[in-house]
Amino acid sequence: MGTNGKLFVVGFGPGNFEHITKRAVEALQESDYIIGYKTYVELIQGLLTDQTIISTGMTEEVSRAQEAVKQAELGKKVAVISSGDAGVYGMAGLVYEVLIEKGWKEETGVGIEVIPGISAINSCASLLGAPVMHDSCTISLSDHLTPWELIAKRVEAAAAADFVIALYNPRSGRRTRQIVETQKILLRYRSPDTPVGLVKSAYRDRQDIVITNLKEMLNHDIGMLTTVVIGNSSTFLYDDKIITPRGYQRKYTLNSEKQALKPHQRLQKEAEPWALDQEAITESAGGVGLLTKAPEKKPASFEMAMEALSRVKGQTVLQSIKPIVQQKMESVFELAVSPGVANKQFTPKQMMTLAEVVGDKGTMEYTPNHKIVLKIPTTDPEVITGKLQSANFLLSPIGDVLTLKACDFCDGEKAESIPYADEIHRVLGGMKMPKELNIGFNGCGMACYSAVMDDIGIVFRKGKFDLFLGAKPVGRTAHPGQPVAEGIEPEQLVELIADIVGEYKENAHPNERLFKYFKRSKKIQNFSYQDIAPKINIEPAPCED
């Protein structure tokens, strides 16, 4: 056995030189032999020099692996090539199997290096939009090496579990029924309007992209060079792009055009088919699945079999079998609730409503800003928001959004100023921000709530408002906001705050707190940043923003 032989198992991606890794190119050029399916060899021909090429047909994978091991054992450096990733329906497994049969050990045998590449699920997803943002799987429909019965079981399991599915090798000239059977299985679990992307020859000269749906997918050309990407029950179509939301975790947010307690578009039925009653589905004029109680139509052979079985058993079997159609997918719904902008008093009805909607599976956590964060497993967030609103809760999103808390420790002077806090919340509350943005509102000059320690601090004093910007509320270098204005007329306050927030939202970097933006930009609206912090050197703590 040669001592210098080495096996490179190379995935070269979709076939375009721009998408092959530097290490893959190095391995190809370092090799004495290139072994692969002849079409794959042609795709990388431009990267080769004087290597010996051994190319074989589509179904000769085992012989390619055996030849590669043989040449490596003779002391040669051999690159076994696969499109996409060599470890995803590629040659890596077969090469290892051949080595194992020969008693190969890593310490004493030929060296082997598996070089990863971009698999079709990734390259095709990039051309379709963002369809693979949550749990996904790949299933090859080729029964050349796997029995169809096993493939069908895997398709059904993936459909029932609501995976985004990428189908490899969906159809060939002689193998046509598998994709038809796969569609039938999927339609028992998913809406016919589920977005589907068909990508042929991704990033190659004959690239072709089709956006369709589960019902219509077979009306288009599907072949061996096609990858079929099928969305899950949250996937939606926007401007010819297939988008799967990042995670099933659904946070309560507000529509950016209107801030009056409306769920974000992600909670609308058009964007989340799972929010519908999925017992049965038909097409609507708008293309969105609507509901009927019509049972799924069965083929005549199925009905005949059920009728025969019913006569044997003396009962109507069809009446006892309810086909599974698209299932409701339970997910975690997150939002924050409070009694009001300037109210900390919960009513008994509100507490009972919280207990009801949270139940045994959900959680609720009280926060320093007098809000309760709810995390509730549910299939229907709108039912939860409806119950909470009927109990007169103020609903707010969580995360990188604008939140406002007003002082709520007395019923004295604040009564005159709190309507302005309510208006700020109505206009801006829940708005998406580059980073969490907190507005503190004090209703009198006592400022007992410490609004000056929030990103934007507002203090009502002598009938007018004082404004503070850029506090850093935590850390060893914590500091209050800078006083930037005194005596702001009440009728000017809401518009001014909206302008400040709008500038920050438009110009701040992602994840940049307002105090960092103020320091970097040196000005917000007409308010200039003053570097008045003491000049001492403090090593930043790793957890500080």
N, C-alpha and C positions, 0 to 999 in steps of 0.2 A: 504493500500500500504506500502510495506517495506521501511524503511528509508536507509538501507545500500546497497540496490541493485545497481548494475552497469552493464552497457553494454559495452563490448569491441568489436569493429568491427575491426578485425585483418586481414591485408594483410600480408601473409607470403612469398611473392616473388615467384620465379619459383619453389621452392620445395626442394632446396638444403639447408641444415642447414647453410652453409657458407654465404648464401645470405638472411638470415632472420635477422631483426634488433633486437638489445638487448631489446628494449622496447616491441616488439612483444613477445619475449620469456618470459619476465617478466609477461606480461598480461595473457598469456596462463597458466603459472604456478600459478598465483594468482587466477585464476578462479575456480569456483565450477562446472560449466557446460561448455562443449565444444560442440558447435552446428555447423554442416556443412555437406556438400556433402561428402558421404562416402569415395570417392577417396581422397579428401583433408584431411580428418581425418587420413587416412592411411599414408599420406606424413609426418605428424607431430607427429606420434605416439611416436617416440623416445623422444619427449620433454615432454610427459605427465606422470603424476604419478597416482594419485587416483581420477582424475576428472571424473564426470559423463559425458558420451559421448552420444550425440543424433545425429545420422547420418541419412540422408535421401537421396532420389534419386535426379537425375539431375534436374528434372522439379518441385521440391517441394520447391522453394525458399521462397514463401510467407508463407508457413506453418513453415519453419525454423525461419523466422523473427517473426512470431506471438508467437512461443514457446519461443524464446529468450526474448521477451518483457514480456511475462507472468512470466517467472522464475525470471527476474530482479525485477519485481513488487512484487514478493514474498520475496525479500530481498537477492537473490542470485547474485553472480558475474558470469556473463555469457560472454563467448568469442564466437562470431560469426565469423567463419573463411572463408576467400576467398584466393585462390591463386592469385599471382600477387598483385595488389593494390585493397583493398576493395572498393575504390571509383571509379574504372574503370571496369564496367560490373560486379561489385562485389555486396556485400550485404548491403553496407552502405545506399544506397538510399531506399531500401525496409524497412530496420529497421526504418529509419526516417519516412517513409510513415505510417507504422503501429503505431508508436508513435503519429503521428499527428492525425490519426483517433481516437485515444483514448484521445485526448485533452491534450497531453503532453506539459509541459512548462519546460524550462531548470531550472528555479529557484525552482520549486516545484516538478518536476518529477524525475525519476531515472536518475542517471548520465550516460553519454555516452561519450566514447572516440573512435575516429576513428584513428587507427594506420596504417600509410602508409606502403606500400610494393613496391617492384620493379615490375612494370607492364611488360607484355610480350613484348611490343614495345621496352622497354629498355633492358631487358635481351636478347632478340633475336638479337637486334641491336649489342650488345657487341660481339656476336658470329659471326656476319657477317662482321664486320669491323667497318665502321662508316657511315651507310646509313641514319641516322636520324640527320643530322647536320643542317638542315634548317627546314622551316615550315612543319609540319607533322600533320597527323590526324589518328585516329583509327576508324575503321568501323566494326561492328559486322555483319556478313552475316546471323546470325540466325534470322529467322522470327517467332520464338516462341513467342516473346513479341512485335515485331515491324513488321508492314506490309511490304512485299517485295517491293511494289511500292515506299514506302518512303526510304527504303534502297537503291534502284536503283537510286533515285534522289540524294541521298547523295554521292554515288559513282561517278555519273556524275559530280556533283559540285566539288568534290575533284579532279577529273581528269582534269576538265577545269581550275581549279585554280593552277594546277601543284604542289599539295601537295605530299610529300612522304606519302605513305599510308601503314598502318599496318592493315591487315584483320584478325579479330578474328573470331573464330567459322566458318571457311570457308566452311566446308563440313561435313556431317554426313552420316550414312548408308541410311537414308531415304531422306536426303536433299542434292541433288547433283546438281541441276540446277543453284543455286545461284552463285557459283564460275565460272561457264561457262558464265553466263550472265554478270558477273562482268568483266571478261576478254574481252568480246566483247565491252563493254562500254569503257574500258581503251584503247583498240586498236584504237578507233576513235580519241584519243587525244595524244597517245604516240607511240613512235617507238616500233616495235616488238622486238628490241634489248635492250629495257630498262631492266637493271638488276633487278632480282627478287631473294629474298632469302626465302627459305622454311625451317623453324626451327620447328622440332617436339620434344616435351618434353625437352625444354631447361633446362640444368643443372640437368636433372634427369638421371636415369640409362639408359634409352633407347633413349637418345638424338641422333637426326639425323639432319644433316645440308646439304642442297642442294643449290647450286648456279646455277641459270638458268636465263632465260629471259622471257619477257612477252609473247612472241609467244609460247615458249616451256613449260611453267609452268604446263599446265594440263597433260603433259606426265609423271609427277611424282606423287608419292603418297601424297595426301593431305587429312587430316582428322580433327577431332575435336581437336586433340592435336597439330595441326600445326598452326603456325602463319606465314602469308604470308606478307613479307615486299617488297613493290614495290617502286622503285626509282622514282625520278622526272626527268625532262628533262636534268638536269645537272649531274645526278648520273652516275658514270662510274665504270668499273670493272678493278681491278689491282691485279694481283697475287692471284686470288680467294678471293679477298676482295671487298666488295661493299662500295664505297666511294661517299658521296655527299659533294661537296665543301661547306665550311662554309659561307653561304650567297651567294646571286646572285651578290653581289658587286664584279666586276671584275677589278682588278688593273693590269695595264700594267707592266709586269715583263719580265725579260730576261732569256732565257734558260741558265741553269748553265754551260752547256758544251761549249757554244759559246755565247759570249757577244755582238754580232754584230746585235743589233736592231731586235731580233726575239722574238715574243710573247712567254710567258711561256707556258708550256704544257697545262695549264688550258684553254688556248684560242684555242687549237687545236681542230679540228672537231672530232677527235677520243674521246676526253674527254668531249666535250660539244655538244651533239647532237642539242641543241637549236640554235647553230650558223649556222645550215644548213637551206636551204630552205625546210620547212617541209610540202610542199603541198601534197606530197605522198611519200611513203617509200617502198623500197624493200631491200632485203638482198644483200650484196656484198660479194665477195670472202673473204675479210678480216674480215667479221663479223660486219662491221660498216654500218649503214643505208645510202644508197645512194638514189638519187632522180629520180623518173620518173614522168610523167604526167598521169600515168594510174589511172583512177578513182577507188575508192574502190568497190570491188565486193559485190553486194547485194544479199541476199538470194532470191530465186525464189518467195517466198510469197510477199516480198517487191516489187519486180518488177511488179507482177501481180496487187497489190493494186494500185501502181502508174499508171499503164496502165489503170486500170478501172477509176481512178480519172481523168485522162487526157481525156478520152472519154466523161465523164460527163461535164467537163469544156471546152472541145474543144481545148485543148492545151497539149503540151508534158511537163508533170510535171517533169519528170526525168531530162530534160535539164535545168530546173530552180532551181534544188536543188543541192547544192554543199556540200557534207558531210564534216564535220569538222574532219580533221586529226590532227596530232600533231601541236600544235600552236607554234609560235615564242614567247618566253618569254622575254619581255623587262627588262633590268637590268641596273644598274648604272656602267658605265665603267670609271675607274679612271687612270689618267696618268699625267705626267708633261712634258711640252715642253719648249724649249728655242731655241734661234737662233743659239747657239753653245756654246762650252766650254768657249771660250774667246770672246764672241761677245754679245753685248746688243742691237744691232740695228735690229729692226724688219722691214721687207719689207712690202709694201702695200699688196702684195699677201698673205703674212703670216697672216696679220691682217684680211683680208677678209676670208681666210680659217678658222681661228679661229671662226669668226662669223658664218660661214656656219655650221661647225661641232657641235658647241655648241648649236646653235639654241635658241628657246625660253625656252626650258625645262632644259637645262644644265646650269652649272655655271663655271666661270673661276676666279681664284684668283692669284694675283701676289704675289710672295714670296720674302723674303730678298735675296735669293741666285739667283735672276734673272731668276727664272723659273715661269711658269704659270701652276697652277694645274687645270686640267679639270675634271669635273664630268658630264658625259653625259649619259642620258638614251638611250639605244640602244639595238637592237637585233643582231647587227653585228659589233663588235669592229674592225674587220679587214678592213672594209670600212673606218672607221675613221682613223686608223693608216696609211692606204694607202694615204689618202688625205693629212694628216699632213706631211708625208715623201716627198710627191711630192712637197710640199711647202718648202722643205729643212729645216724642223724643226728637232732638235735633241730631240728624245723621251726618256723619263726616267721613271722608276717606282717610286712609292712613298711608304712610310712606312719604315720599318726597313731594309733599303738597303744602299749601298754605293753611295754617291753623291760627285761630284767634281765641284768646282767652281774656275775658274781662274780669275785673275784680268783683268778688261776690261775697264780701265780708260784712257789708253793712247795707242799710237801706236809706242812707242819708243823701249826701250830695250827689251820689252816683246816678240818681234817678233822672237828672237833667241830661247827663252825657251818654248813658247807655244806649239810647236809640241810635247814636252814631256808630257804636260798636255793632249793633244789630245790622245796620246798613252795610258796613264794611264786610261783615260775614256773608251777607246776602250777595254782594257783588263779587267778592274774591274768595270766599271760603271754599276749600277743596281744590283750588286751581293747581294744576301740575306745575312743579317748580324744578329748577336744576338740582336743588337740595332742599331738605326740609326747611321751611320758613315759618317762624313763629312771630306773631304779632301780640304784644302784651298791651293791655288797655287798662289804665287806672282812671277811675271815675272821680277822683278828687286829688288834691295836692298832697295828701298824706302818702300816696303812692305805696300803700302797704303791700300790694301784690308784687312789687319789684318789677314792673313792666320794663324798666330801664335795662334789665338783664336779658331781654329778648332781642331778636334780630331787629325788629322795629318796635320801639317803645312809644306809647302815646299816654300823656298825662293831662287830665282835665284840671285846669286851675283858673279860678276867677273868670269863669265863663268862656275861656278860650283853651286852646290845646298847645302843649309843648311836645316837641318831637325829638326822639333819640334814635340814632342809627348805628348799627354795626356792633352790637354787644357780642362778646364771646363768653357764653354762660358757664362753660366747664373748662377744666384743665388748670394747670399751675399758672398759666398766663391769662386766666380769666379776667375780663374787664367789662364794665357797663358800656352801653352805647354812648356815642358822642352826642351831646346836646347840639342840635343843628338849627333849631328854630323855636321861638317862643311866641305866644300870642296868636296862634293860627286861628282864624275865624272858623267857627263850626261849619258853616256852609261850604268851606273850601277843603275840609279835611278829607272826605271820602275820595274826591278827585285827585288830591295830592298823593294819598296812599296808593291809589290805583296806578298813578304814573310811576311812582317809585318801584312798585312791584312789577309793573310792565317792563321797565328798563332792566331790572335784575333778571327777569325771565328771559328777555331777549338777548342779553349780552353776557351773562355769566357762563363760565365753563361748567360742563357737567360735574356734579358733586362739589361745586364750589359754594361754600357758605357765604351769606351776605357780607359778613365782616371781611372775608378775604377778597370778595369782589370790590368792596368799598376801598380797601387798601390798595388793590391793584389798579383800579380805574381812577382813583384820586378824587372822583366826583360822582354823585348820584343826583340827577336833576341839577339844581343850582347849589347843592350842598357839598362843600369841599371837605375832603378827608384831612384831619389834623393828626399828625404823628406825635401824640403826646404821651405814649407809653414809655415807662422808664427803660433806659438802655442797659439792660442786664442780660447776660448770656445764660439762658436756661436750656438745657438739652431737652428737646421735645419728647414728650411721652409717646410711646408707640401707638396708644389708643386714641390720641387726640385727633380731631378732624383737621 
